[in-house]
Amino acid sequence: MIRLIRLNSWHSFNPEPLEPFPELKQCRICPRNCGADRYSLKLGYCNADASYAISSICIHRGEEPAISGDRGICNIFFGHCNLRCVYCQNYQISDRHAFIPGYGDDIEPVIRDITRILDRGIVNVGFVSPSHFLPHTKAIIAELKARDHHPIFVYNTNSYDKVEELRKLEGLIDVYLPDFKYADAKLAEAYSGAKDYPSVALQSLVEMYRQVGSTLIPGIAGVAERGMIIRHLVLPGHVQNSLEVLEQIAEHLSPNVHISLMSQYYPTPRVWDHSQLGRTVSLKEYAQVVQRMESLGMHRGWIQELSSTHSFRPDFNATDPFRDSNT
């Protein structure tokens, strides 16, 4: 005789492990369109699996004043990258072969470490290099909100993003902090392995601009609550690329967008012997780019002193990667 037991809820008998991000079974969330199964050992271009491969969750005080404020931002640094910039300033964690112990498949320790920082009075959370971790980014935002944490969310990206994926972030991201690295396709291919970067990045910037506009809205202690800041790192020997980047921003977005024009480039060990990238930016080169920015009517944003090349050098082998560079 079969005895029936009434259950208050259904229970799964599926012994297979859960895969919370089904889009990663055939990953096409970035412009590489690898189609890799990130739940397998056959990984794609970025070499990232489906786990929370986060190299660091820390307070960073070295971002733009409107981002860091007086207290700093809680930055989440994802490992690996969908670009391969030969001069990458975060090469310790961006390299596709870098060892990133990360947080595994469990979001709980991720949320724990973020909330510990938020409880110290930090008002914003930044996702750094999130393009290949968009499902994780959205999951973290949802979980923080579910626990009644409502920080300002900052999307800090290299801009090698898909427009259709960025559209899924509308209403979730408050401040966009994108790079615009290249207007020159040959340079993008040679230095970052992405010939299509100029067109992809420009389309991404246009979408971010559509979502949040050009006005940077200040909130508590001057920290931006909404808007965008476009970053451009001036590379030695490539002034023309920088001029074209600024011209494209002015033409396709607005000269009123906030620009962070960075002179902080320094040659990492990989490019010490490079004919052009093996040195810092000269005063003459940087001054040319600043002058063009001003002539285009770009009057909002920040420039740097050339001495900044000695700052902003994180060490991701340390517990606090920015202990020295934050000051």
C-alpha positions, 0 to 999 in steps of 0.5 A: 500500500502506498502512503501519500504524504501531504507536503506544504511545498514542493522539494527538488530531487535534482542532484545536479548542482545549481547554476545560478547564471544560465547565460554563462553556459554559453557566454556571450555577455561581452563583445568577444562572443566566445560562447564558452561554458564558464561552468566547464574547464573550457573557458573563453577569452577572459579565462573567467569561470562562473564563480565570484572571481573577485580579487579584492573588496576594499576602500579606495580613496584614489578615484576622482573626487566626485567618486571617492569623496572624503571617505573613499568608495567600496570597490569590488575588483573583478579578476581577469579581463575581456581586453589584453592591454599590454601596458595594463596598470592592474596586470596582477589581476587582469591577466587571463592566467592570473590566479584569483582565489576569489569568493567561490560560488557563494555570494554570502561572503561577498555581501558580508565584506561589502556591508562591513565597509558600508557600515563604516560610512561609505556611501557608494559601491564600485564594480571595477572591470565588470563587463565579463561579470555582469550577472554577478554584478546584478546579483550583488546589487539585488542582494544588497537591496534585499538586505536594505542597503541602498548605496550609490552603484558605480559601474567602472568599465573599460567600455568594451561592453555590449549595448544590449547588456548595458540596457539591462543595467538601466535603473540599477547603475547610478554613476557610469565611470567608463574608459575611452581608451582608443579612437584608433583601431590599429592602436586598439588591436596592437595594444589591447587585442580589440580592433573593434574597440573604438566603435564598440566603446563609442556605442557603449558610451552613447548608451550610458549617456542616454541612461544618465546624461551629462550632468553629474549630480552631487549628493552627500559630501559631494559624492556623485549620485548620478551621472557619468565621468569618462576617463582617458589615460594619455599614452606616451607617443600617442597624442593624436589618439587622445585628441581624436578620443576627445573629439569623438566625445564632443561630437557624439555625446556632449562637451559637457560630459565630465572628463577625467584626463589622466597623466598617471601612466607608468610602464609596467614590467611587461613594457619596460623595453617597449619603444613607446610605452617604456616611458611616462607621458611628457609634459609637452604631450599632456599639455597638448591634450589638455589644450585640445580639451579646452578648445573643444569646450570641455570645461567639466572634469579633472586633470592631473599633475605629471607627478601622479605617475608615482601614485595610484600604483596598487599592489594586489598581493597586499591585503590593502592594495591601495594602502600607499597609493591612496595618499 
